[in-house]
Each structure stands twice: as structure tokens, then as C-alpha cells.
């Protein structure tokens, strides 16, 4: 079930926060685009996978480079993907760095823990994850469990 929540956070991180420049991935509008996928392999779960996965995805995306492409030909639709040895690849543009921050709620909601451990997650009454950036923008909020 946790992986579903991580997918939710990732979708909000990439799409809704508009952190990644999607235009950068477009070669020919409606025809040719670069696809970027982040695969995370969880080696251990000490708790708060969401925040850890968010940081790992940010690190991966911030080091992504794509080959340079040119569009030409008679119809203006022929795409040439240039070898990285011939033309320098281009880095993915990330407009801002949205960071996930998770709070766990206990009891009647009057006890709050930031960055819950695996054991704390097992007994928490609810959680709230906020995705914020350095501009002070709240990119997403997701609440699971608890009341209200």
C-alpha cells in the first residue's frame, strides 16, 4: 500500500508542482517526446519512505541529461538525435525543488511527530505529507487516516 502513496507523491511532485520543465522533453509537439522514468529500489525501510523517495527522485532528476535533437527535413518533422560525443547533452530543467515533509499524528491528534520511524508509522493514527519548495509554495498536501 505504501508504494501507491509514493506514486501519488511522485505524480504531485512531477506534474502538479510543475517542478520539471515538460517543454524540455518535447521534441516535436504531439509527435515526439522524451520519456523520463524514475525507478526507486527500496533497500531498507526505517520509516518515512515518502520523504526519502522524494529526495532520491529529486537527486535522480537533477542529474538527468538528454541528447540534443534537431528537427528538419522537407516536412520539418524529421528528428535527428545527436550522439553525446558530437553535441553535448542537455540537462533537465528543474524550476524548483519540491520537498516532501511528513508528520505523523498520535492520540487525539495532539501529539505530532516529524519524520516518523517505521515503528511510529505502525501505531500512528494518521499522517499528513506536505510538499513545499524554497519559494514558500505549498505544492501538494495529502492526509491519510485520522479525523478531519
N, C-alpha and C positions, 0 to 999 in steps of 0.2 A: 504494500500500500504506500510505503514511503516513496517509492520510485515514481508513483503517479503524482505525488505532491511535488517532487523535484522537477518533473516535466512541467507542471503548472508554473513553478517559479521560473524555469528556463524560458518558457513561452513569454511570460510577462517581461522577463529580463531582456530578451531579444526584440520581440515585436512591440509590445506596448510601451516600453520605456524609450523606444527609438534610439537606443544607445548605439546600435550598429547602423552604419550608412548602407542601406539596402540598394541605393542607386549605384554604389560602387560595385555591386555584384552583377549589375545588369550590363550585358554586352550589346544586345540588340533588343529593344523594348518588345515584349510579348513573344520573343523567339528564343533568345539565348541568354541564359543567366548562369552565374556560378552558384553552386550549391555548397553551403558550409554546414557541416555537422559536427557536433561536439559529443564524443563518447567518453563517459566517465566510468572508470573501473574502481569500484569501492573495495579497498583492501582491508579496511577495518572500520568499525562503526563505534566510536566512543561517544556518539551523540551529536545532534545538530548537523545532520548530513546536508540539510538545505543550505546553510550558510557556507559550509565547506565546499559543496558542489558549485555554489555561486562563484566563490573565489577561484576555484580550479577552472571553471568555464571562462571567466574573465582573463585569467592568465593564458589559456589556450588561444582565445580570440585575439588577444593583444599581440601574439606572436605570429598570427596568420598572414601570409603573403600570397598573392595570386599572380599568375603570369600576366604580362602585359598583352593586350589584344589590340588589333587594328581591324577596322571594318572597311571594306572596299568592294571591288568587283563592279561589273556592269550594272547590277541591280542595287548596289550599295548594301548588300546583305551577306557578302562573303566575309567570314571571320577568319583571321589569322591569329593563332596563339603562338606567341614568340617564346623561343627557348630562353630559359633564365641565363644561359651563357651569352646570349646575343643582346637581350634587353633585360635590364634589372626588373625583378618582380616588384609589385606594388603592395604596400602594407594596407591591411584593412583599416578603414577609418572608424574609430570609436569616438563618438561625440562626448560621452561622459561615462563614468564608471559606476553603475548602479550596484550597490552593496546590500545584500540581504542581512537583516538583523532579526533574530528570533527570540521571543520572550515566551516562557512557559508560566502558566498560571496554576496555583495550588490553592486548596481550601475553598473559601468563598470568593476567590479572586483577589484577596488582599495580600497574597504572597506572590511576588513576581520574580522570576529568575531569568537573567540574560544568558544566552548561550548554554542551554540545558545539556546535561550529560545524558548518556544512554539510560542510566538508572532513573534520572529525573523525568525523562520522557515517558518511561514506563508507568509512572504514577501521576503524571500531571493531569489536571482537569481540563486544560485547554492550551492552545498556543496561538500566538499571533506573529506573523512574519511581515515585516515592513521592508520594502526595497526603496532605498534612498540613494541620492547621489551627492556629490560635493557642492552642487549648486543649491542644495537645500530642497530640492524637489522630491516629493514622495511619488515614486514611480508605480508602486503597487502595494496593496495591503491584503493579506489573506488571513482569515481567522478560522481555526478549526477547534471544535469542542467547546465546552463551557457554555455559559449562558450569555445572551445579549449579543 
